[in-house]
Amino acid sequence: MRSLAFTTAVREARTQNITVTNPSSQAWRLKPQVSTVDPPDQSYFWCPADLIVPAGQSKELEITYKPLTMTGLPLEGQPVDSSKGKGKRCEKHRGRIFIGTPDGSAILYTLQGDALQPQIDKKLEVECVPCKKLHSQPVPIKNWLSERQRFKVALELIEPAPDSPAAQGISPPQGVGTFDLPPGLEREYRFSIYAYHECKALVRATFTSQQTGEFVAMEVSFTFGPATPVGITMEAACRQLVRHKIAVANPLGREVRFSGVPDPEQPFF
């Protein structure tokens, strides 16, 4: 019995090949049987259903490992498994492949998989976002399981660093704290962000399943451009004075001084 070991990030496929040799004078039509042993009732390992090996030749059989759950112990505060027992966190994923041959022998492999934490699933770039205006940003999130999942959502301002002076010009991203997804569907989650001046920002959104502890992370890069001018309509009779108050907010943690500059082409203001 031989063995194959796979290592990949969770929900990413990794393939390896095994060689099947036909020493006979007749072509072989083989039907490999692959099964996932741990976790049970899952299909993390698979291969083509048929393999034809010409007489006296060898053929490569591609075996794919695509785990939907991470291996190893869950992170602190995360559940070991779901209420239904699905998505159980195994120390390692295990499987086997059996190939019976016409000459009465068999090829048997044990399969072992390590599923690491996911990388950043998606990176989005959003340009020409006007500053001084609340921006609503959608991000797509897909349920990779065949059962409903509820995600806990964490939004982080990565750049500029949250405790840096530059971050004071950006309101932290805001969004609902939980997000429900039906089985196998993809939907948009929306969060809002506000910048007080022209700048760049990087936001990370992490969706953690409350049932299994599995998570998806994505990053959104923003480029905030000039603010859109706000129009103010003022009406008055000839030679009469009219005033309009403008609310000015200071988002910084220190006192600032604002100055107004009139438009020389509008002498009446």
Secondary structure as UniProt FT lines:
FT   STRAND          2..9
FT   TURN            10..11
FT   STRAND          14..21
FT   STRAND          28..30
FT   STRAND          33..38
FT   TURN            40..41
FT   STRAND          45..46
FT   STRAND          51..53
FT   TURN            55..56
FT   STRAND          58..65
FT   TURN            76..77
FT   TURN            83..84
FT   TURN            86..87
FT   STRAND          93..100
FT   TURN            102..103
FT   STRAND          106..116
FT   STRAND          120..130
FT   STRAND          135..142
FT   STRAND          149..159
FT   TURN            162..163
FT   HELIX           165..169
FT   STRAND          170..174
FT   STRAND          178..181
FT   TURN            183..184
FT   STRAND          186..195
FT   STRAND          199..209
FT   TURN            210..212
FT   STRAND          215..225
FT   TURN            238..239
FT   TURN            264..265
FT   TURN            267..268
//
